[in-house]
Amino acid sequence: MHIFQVLKRPLITEKSTLLQEQNKYVFEIRPGANKSQVREAVERAFGVSVVQVNIAKTGSERRRLGNGKWIRRPGSKKAVV
């Protein structure tokens, strides 16, 4: 996996904006990425030094469509840097 394919997108939520006050940023990452890959990707993409990386898996969720059918959305992986 190329180093710039590790980060999918930044996550902008209420909780992540509160974490930004503590200089912590949240990214959605590829499922196969590990902490060292995330550290290297953030350091090279933004030109900063990373102190710590925490990774969490988010579970899949069920969503109901308008016609009464249920679908399962896949889970993802996020990193707090």
Secondary structure, DSSP 8 states (H G I E B T S, - for coil): --GGGSEEEE---HHHHHHHTTT--EEEE-TT--HHHHHHHHHHHH-------EEEEE--EEEE-TTS-EEEE--EEEEE-
